[in-house]
Amino acid sequence: MPDFDIDAQDWGLETLGVRAGQTRSQEGEHSEAIFPTSSFVFGSAAEAAARFSGEVPGNVYSRFTNPTVRMFEQRIAALEGGERAVGTASGMAAILSTCMALLEAGDHIVASRNIFGSTTNLFEKYLKKFGLNISYVNLGDLDGWAEAATEKTKLYFLETPSNPVCELGDITKIADIAHSKGAKLVVDNCFCTPALQRPLQLGADIVIHSATKYLDGQGRCVGGVVVGNNEDMEQIFGFVRTCGPSLSPFNAWVFLKGLETLNLRMKAQSENALALAQWLEQQPQVEKVNYSGLLSHPDHELAKQQQEAFGAVLSIEVRGGKEGAWTVVDNTQMLSITANLGDVKTTITHPATTTHARITQDDRDAAGVTDGLLRIAVGLETLDDLKADLARGLAKI
Ligand SMILES: *Cc1c(COP(=O)(O)O)cnc(C)c1O
């Protein structure tokens, strides 16, 4: 049985974002309630026994399940079009839980090269320690995806668009390759969210989110979620409930509020990003703009096919290398200098000395992270104010 109201399956994304998965307590509250409780009480010894055995469904302990967390899980499952979701303490916990639940020593992962830095660290520093092997391929290299598989390959893992240079991977084609190798495709859908891209509909098996980013949308809480079919989610839920990277009810409640405006925010932020990217292309100090909404972007057609809009993250290469880039950062007044993204407040970061500082120069080159590269995660401010702030910085190069 799907994990959300059966009638809700026909709802549009906007309706799902506002209403899917909501349950009400006996108080009849209109807005989702927060249940800040670690455990739940039973009417009798017999009821306690039945709940513990699972014979009677219901909450026992919030490391396992919690009503607020469950509402968030049902809503995001509905938005992604998956059977079930499992909330986790962070995006990294979502990735870790997926790997721990679905893989065993000796198994092999094929991942896209430019994945989130902590994901690479998780793979290289921890999963390898437990006998898992990982190969990396370029997101757009379909032959590479096929050739990288071994008979031990269980998971394909990718992020699209990539961070920070906004390359795209063709989810449908890579899912076909993964399936032909007997593996599942996991997509980290953090940058697009289901408002712009629904990987399960495109053939992926599992979707992962850092809810910290656009699902929250206002930069307040850390959390994550995995979405997929009942069978896989049961395994991942088993890991989370036993090992403990569970989502807090307060954070789930904040994410529920975020999901109510997700569709509006993603559209509005994408519009802002597109207009800003077009303006940046005209600025003499900007040598290159990476944004799939631009006709100049090599994956523009694929972006139109697989996404509803082009997303809110772009990057630019400015004149003058690191010095030029730092000059822009230091002369903007409004943009937040932070590596976070997914916020309604626009953020700017210099990847080469922050998010990508700890990798080797060769790896930075392979990732397209040049010294002059700046990543901008566009928020909801007035477009003219964003332009004015960046113009201030660019003028000083
Ligand atoms: C932030 C991020 C993560 C990790 O999420 P946390 O909530 O910080 O643990 C994973 N993938 C991508 C693409 C991210 O941007």
Ligand as a Chemical Component Dictionary entry (heavy atoms), coordinates in Angstrom:
data_LIG
# 
_chem_comp.id                   LIG 
_chem_comp.type                 NON-POLYMER 
_chem_comp.pdbx_formal_charge   0 
_chem_comp.three_letter_code    LIG 
# 
loop_
_chem_comp_atom.comp_id 
_chem_comp_atom.atom_id 
_chem_comp_atom.alt_atom_id 
_chem_comp_atom.type_symbol 
_chem_comp_atom.charge 
_chem_comp_atom.model_Cartn_x 
_chem_comp_atom.model_Cartn_y 
_chem_comp_atom.model_Cartn_z 
_chem_comp_atom.pdbx_ordinal 
LIG C1 C1 C 0 24.455 19.473 1.548  1  
LIG C2 C2 C 0 24.453 18.322 0.628  2  
LIG C3 C3 C 0 24.530 17.009 1.116  3  
LIG C4 C4 C 0 24.690 16.688 2.581  4  
LIG O1 O1 O 0 23.610 17.101 3.333  5  
LIG P1 P1 P 0 23.709 17.482 4.890  6  
LIG O2 O2 O 0 22.295 17.753 5.248  7  
LIG O3 O3 O 0 24.609 18.657 4.994  8  
LIG O4 O4 O 0 24.260 16.289 5.580  9  
LIG C5 C5 C 0 24.485 15.973 0.199  10 
LIG N1 N1 N 0 24.372 16.211 -1.125 11 
LIG C6 C6 C 0 24.316 17.467 -1.626 12 
LIG C7 C7 C 0 24.205 17.658 -3.091 13 
LIG C8 C8 C 0 24.367 18.557 -0.774 14 
LIG O5 O5 O 0 24.322 19.801 -1.288 15 
# 
loop_
_chem_comp_bond.comp_id 
_chem_comp_bond.atom_id_1 
_chem_comp_bond.atom_id_2 
_chem_comp_bond.value_order 
_chem_comp_bond.pdbx_ordinal 
LIG C1 C2 SING 1  
LIG C2 C3 SING 2  
LIG C2 C8 DOUB 3  
LIG C3 C4 SING 4  
LIG C3 C5 DOUB 5  
LIG C4 O1 SING 6  
LIG O1 P1 SING 7  
LIG P1 O2 DOUB 8  
LIG P1 O3 SING 9  
LIG P1 O4 SING 10 
LIG C5 N1 SING 11 
LIG N1 C6 DOUB 12 
LIG C6 C7 SING 13 
LIG C6 C8 SING 14 
LIG C8 O5 SING 15 
# 
